């Protein structure tokens, strides 16, 4: 365990979380199947299963649209991973990713009332992943892609959006970007800053970093510098893959070169989604009253207490510090809203609406240590779902 993680431990308002408590909670898995109808009499068995079920199957065979009414498929989310980019753990494989996918399904149920099933695939081949989900399409009503490494995740998501007639979203990309945008709106309001004028540095050119850059740019932030492990993305840098080269062509307007030293000097905002480490002395070179989002889990790029010596607003992805930027603020409501509206796509307008809804919950109680609502705030999911459904309807 790293020194940084040791310094954090696992803190909650109720005290330290022990390893025994964690493993006990996962014993036997975190999910089970529940019934929506009684099966405790001969009559109920005959209605729910044979012979009664045959009538429903015949009806659906005659009109496939009836499956949405008489099965759970239209409201069922498939949570899909190949285990190649799990949390901050990396490529740990499908079996080791399953506890995370089970947890994600639990969050869908708890926060959005949606049933979800984890599907972990023993392949990293985009063709096989796409084909598998296309063949499974009658089973589910939406696809939440999870913990799939870049750049394959971009291709897989794009191809599935084209192939499936239901909402598809890679949450590591877009859920993160939605909440980051909402949080930056909150931080800019607290600090009385024009968000469009902020100079933003994004550390990490993988799924989350690229999606954050894209959504912030769509919101009007023009000066965005993105870094990967080789330094700043710029137009003349050799050896970039196609995704990074395209991003470099429309960001970094001053064509900065170099690494983190050059990127952070005078920057207003740091968004870390890289899993790297940023020394305190570099945070100290940022502009006065800067904003630091150190979001890598479980090890933020810089300890929030250290960042707070220099930045006015500090956020992490962790629940044991102020300003938790957590995807659970976004994805349950996004999928609920998309399914409520009968949408077959999750559009940029729907993502923007989700971010605005999250911000609207926080705006009346904003402070430097409260730039987003709590993930447990019961107002969040209904507001996000309603905003997303409205945006979907308006886009038709």
N, C-alpha and C positions, 0 to 999 in steps of 0.2 A: 504493500500500500504506500502511495506517495506521501511525502511529508505534508503536502497541501491537504490531501484527504484526511490524514490523521489529525490535522489541525481543525478540520470541520467537524469530524465525527458525524453522527446522525442525530441532529437535534430537532425536537419539536417542542411545542408548548407543554406537552405532557411528559417530557423528559427524554432521556437517551433511548434509542431503539437498539435492541440487542440482536445479535446474529440469530439466536434461538427463536426470537419472536418473528423475525423475517422468514426463516425456513419453515416454522410452524404454520405461518399464514399461507405458504405456498404448497403445503403438503396435500397431495392429491389433485393439485391444480386449483385454479381460482374460479372455474366456470362449471355450470351444470345446466341441463335442459329442464325447463319447467313446462307445465301443462297449462293450457288456457281453457280446457274443457274437462269435465269429470269422466273418469274411466272406472268407476267403482261399482257399477251394476251391469247386468247383462244387456240392458237396454242401451246404456251409454257406450258399451263396447260395440254394439251393433251399429250405432250411429257414427262413432268416431273412426271405427275400423270396419272390418268386413261384416255385413255386406254393404252398409251405407256408404262407405268411402268410394265404392265403385261408381256411384251416381255422380259424385263430384268429379272423379277422374274422367268419366265419359263427357261431362259438360266441358271440362277444360280441353279435352281432346278435340271437341267441336269448335271451341272458341278459346284460343290460348290466352286471350286477355283476361279471362276469368281467373287465371292463376294469381293475379294481383289481389283479388278479393278473397279467394278461398284457400290460399296458402300464405306462409310468412315471407315469401320470396321478395315481394315488392318493398318490404321494410327491413330486409336483412342486409347487413353490411359485411362483406368479406374483407377481413384484415389480412393482407397478404405480404409475406416477406420471404426472401431467400437467405436471410441471416448474414448478409455480407457487410452491413454497416450498422451494427446494433449499438444504440446509445453511444457512449464513448469507448465501447469495448472492441469495436472493429468487426472483422470477419470471423465470427464465432460459429457460424453454421446454423442450419434450420432448427435442429433440436434445441440448441442453447437459446435460440431466439424465441422459442414458444412461450416461455413465461412472460416475456414482454408483450407478445401478441395477445395472450390471454388477458393481461392487464388492460390493454387497449380496448378489448371487447367489453371488459367490465366498465370502463369509463363511458363507452357509448351507451350502455344500459343505464348507468347511474345518472348521467348528466343529460341524456337526450331521450331516454326511454326507447332506444333502438336496440333490437337484437343484433348481435354480431358474432361471427365465427372466425377463429384463427385458422389460416391456411399457410403452412410453411412448406416451401417447395425445395426439394433436393436437386436444384439446378440453378446455375447462374446464366444460362443461355437465354437471351431475350426472346428468341423464337419459341423456345419451349415454354417459357413463362406466359407469353402472350397466347399461345395455342391452348395451354391448360385453362386459362381463365375464359377464353372464348368458348371452350367446350363446357365449362361449368356455368355459363351465363344463366341458364334457367333456374339456378339455385338461389341467386342473390339479386338484390336490387341496386347495389352500389359497391364500389371497390375502393378501399383505403389501402394504398400501397405504403409500406412501412420498412424502414431500415434496409433499403436497397442502395448499393454504392453508386456513386457517380463515376463516369458519365452514363452508365447503363440505365440508371433510373430515368433519365430524360427520354431516352428512346422508348423504354418500356411504357412510361406514362403516355407519351404521344401516340404510340401505336394502339394502346388500349382505348384511349379516347376516340380514336378513329374507328376501332373495331366494335366497340360495345355501345349499345343504346341506353346507357345508364351513367350516372355520375361516377367519375374516376378522379381521385386526387392522391398525390403522393404527399402525405402529411409532413414529412421531414422538410419538404420544400415549402409548400404553401401554407400549412398551419403555422410554421415558424414565421414566415414572412408576414402573415396577417397580424400575429400578436406583436411582432417587432414594430410594424407600422403603427399599431394602436399605441404601443408604449412610447414610441418616438413622438407621436402626436401629443400624448400626455406630458412628456418631458419638455417639449417645446412650449407648451402652454404654461407650465409651471415656471419656466425660465423666461417667459415672454420673448420667445425667439420666433423668427420667421422660419418655418421648417424648410421651405424651398431654398433658403439661403445657407443652410447648414452644409459644412464640408464633412462628408461622411467617409469613414474608412471601414471596409468590411474585410475581416481576416478570415479567409476560407473561401475557396472557389469551388466548393462541392455543391451538393443539392441545396442546402439551406442558404449558403452565402449567395449563390446566383439568384435564387428566388427572392431573397431579401432585396438584393440590388435591383431586380426587375420591378418589384412592387413599389419600392421607394421612388424609383425613376418614374413610374407611372403616376405617382402622387405629385410629382413636380420637383423632386430633389434632383438637381442637375450635376452637382459636384460629388461624384461617388468614385472612390478608389478601391479596387478589389485586389487582394493579395492571395496567392497560394504559397506553397512551400518554397517556391523558387523566387518569390518576390512579387513586385507590383505587376499586374496585367497592363500592358500598354501595346499600342498598335504594332510596333516594330519588334516586339519580343519573339524570338524564334521558339519553336518546339511546343507551342500550345495546341491542345486539341481544338476541334472545331467549335465546341461550345464556348470555351474560354476566348478563342479568337473573336467570335461574334460579340461576346460581352465587352472585350477590350475595344472593339470598334465603336462602341456607343457610350462608354464610360470614360473616366479619367480625362476630362476635357483639357486639362493643362499638360497632358502626356507626361506625367511624373514617371520617373524610373527609380530603381533601387529596391529597398526593402522596407521593413517596418519603421526604421529610423526616419527615412524620408517621408513615408506616408503619414506618420502620426504627428510630425512637427506642425503645430498650428491647427491641427484638425479639431473640429467641434464635437464629432461623434465617433466613437469606436464601437463596432459591432463584431464580437468575436464568436465565430461558429467553427473554429478550426481545430480545437483540441491542443493548440500550441500554448506557449508561455510568453507573456509580455512583461518585461521587467518594469519595475516602478519608475525608473528613470525615464523611460519612454512615455509613460502616461503623464509624467510631469511636464513634458514638452508640448502637450496639447494646449489648445486655446483656453483662456480663462473660462470658468464655469462650464466646463465640458461635460459630456454625457458618455458614460461607459456602460455598455451592455456586454458583460463577459458571460457568455451563454453556454459554453461547453460544459457537459456533465460527464462524470461527477466532479471534474477538476476545471473550474473557471480559468480563463487565460490569466487573470490577475485576481488575487484575493480581494473581495469587495471592501474589506476594511482598509486595505492598502490603496485601492483605487479612490476611495472616499477622501483620502488626504489631498487629492488634487482635483477630483471631479465633483460637480455639484449634484449630479444624479447618477446613481450606480444601480444596475440591475444584474441579476443572474438568472439561471434557469432552475435554481434550487429553491426548495420550500422553506429552508431554514434561514433565509435572509430576506430583507425587504425587497419589494419590486420583483416578484417572481414572474418571469416571462415564460409562461407555460402554454404549450399547444392546446391543453384541455380547455382553455378559454375560447378556442376557435372551432376545432374540428367537430365536436358533437353538434353544435348549432349549425355549422355549415352543411353537414350531411342531412340533419333534420330538415333544414329549410329547403334544400334541394329536393329531397324526397316529398316534402309537403307540397311543393310546387309542381311535382311531376316532371322536373327538369331532367334532361339527359346529358347535360354538361354543367360543369362548375366554371363559370366565366370569371374574367378579371373584374367585371362589375360586381359580381357576387362576393369576391374576395374583398374588394374595397368596402362594400356594404358591411361585411362582417367586422372589418377593422373599425369602421366608424361606429358600429353598435357597441363594441367593446369600450372604445373611448367614451362614448356617451354615458355608459354606466359609471365610469370613473370621474367624469368631468366635474361633478358637483362636490367632490371630496378630494381633489387633487392636492398633492404635496410632493416634496422631493423624494419622500420614501413611500409614496402611494401614487404611482403613475398609471397603474392598471388595477382593475378590481381583483379581488381574491378569486382563485379558481373555484372556491366553494360558494361564491356569491350566487344565490339562486336566481338572480335577475339576468345573469349573463346568457345562458343558453336560450331562453325564450326570446331575448332581444336579438341575438345573433340569428336565430332561426327565422324570425319574422323579417329581419332585414334582408337576409339571403333570399327568402321566398319572394319578397317584394321585388328585389332586383331581378330574379329569374323571370317573374311575370312581366316586368317592364321590358325585358330584353327579347320577349317573344314577338 
